[in-house]
Amino acid sequence: MMGNVNARHSIGYEEEEARNISRAMKHYMIAARDGSERSIKCILDLYSKGHATKEEYENALRAYQEYVAEIKTIQRDDAAASKNEKYY
């Protein structure tokens, strides 16, 4: 774990596979707060299956959006735009 978003998400996934949904949610929430879009999708999936509440999903989404807004810079936007350009 130690601050690694991908590790935190993976632990959440392993907990979900082991049917430890509450533990999975804790790991997914931490990863979502640190910018893991995959964790947001997993929480949405758990919500759609009735294993997470609407409030939990909303909190995760809000935390993810706050993280994205916090790291947003003009340089990152320019880099993303140039990455999406088509080269011929």
C-alpha positions in Angstrom: 0.0 0.0 0.0 2.3 2.8 1.3 0.7 5.4 -1.0 0.6 3.3 -4.1 -2.9 3.8 -5.7 -2.6 0.8 -7.9 -1.7 -1.4 -5.0 -4.6 -0.1 -2.9 -7.0 -0.7 -5.8 -5.6 -4.3 -6.2 -6.1 -5.0 -2.6 -9.7 -3.8 -2.9 -10.2 -6.1 -5.8 -8.8 -9.1 -4.0 -11.0 -8.3 -1.0 -14.0 -8.1 -3.3 -13.1 -11.4 -4.9 -13.0 -12.9 -1.4 -16.5 -11.5 -0.7 -15.1 -9.1 1.9 -17.2 -6.2 0.5 -16.8 -3.8 3.4 -13.0 -4.2 3.3 -13.0 -3.9 -0.5 -15.0 -0.6 -0.2 -12.5 0.8 2.2 -9.6 0.2 -0.2 -11.5 1.4 -3.2 -12.5 4.6 -1.4 -8.9 5.3 -0.5 -7.7 4.6 -4.0 -10.6 6.8 -5.4 -9.5 9.7 -3.2 -6.0 9.3 -4.7 -7.3 9.4 -8.3 -8.1 5.8 -9.2 -10.7 5.8 -11.9 -10.8 2.0 -11.8 -11.8 2.1 -8.2 -14.7 4.5 -9.0 -15.9 2.0 -11.6 -15.7 -0.9 -9.1 -17.6 1.1 -6.5 -20.3 1.9 -9.2 -20.4 -1.8 -10.0 -20.9 -2.7 -6.3 -23.6 -0.1 -6.1 -25.4 -1.5 -9.1 -25.3 -4.9 -7.5 -26.7 -3.5 -4.2 -23.4 -4.0 -2.2 -22.7 -0.2 -1.9 -25.0 2.6 -1.1 -25.7 5.6 -3.3 -24.1 7.8 -0.6 -20.9 5.7 -0.7 -20.8 6.0 -4.5 -21.4 9.7 -4.4 -18.7 10.2 -1.7 -16.2 8.3 -3.8 -17.0 10.2 -7.0 -16.8 13.5 -5.2 -13.4 12.6 -3.6 -12.1 11.5 -7.1 -13.3 14.7 -8.7 -11.7 16.8 -6.0 -8.4 15.0 -6.6 -8.6 15.5 -10.3 -9.4 19.2 -9.9 -6.5 19.6 -7.4 -3.9 18.2 -9.8 -5.3 19.9 -12.9 -2.8 22.3 -14.6 -2.6 23.9 -18.0 0.5 21.9 -18.7 -1.3 18.6 -18.0 -4.2 19.7 -20.2 -1.8 20.6 -23.0 -0.1 17.2 -22.7 -3.4 15.3 -22.7 -4.5 17.3 -25.8 -1.3 16.5 -27.7 -1.5 12.9 -26.7 -5.0 12.7 -28.2 -4.0 14.3 -31.5 -4.0 12.0 -34.5 -0.7 11.6 -36.3 -0.7 10.8 -40.0 
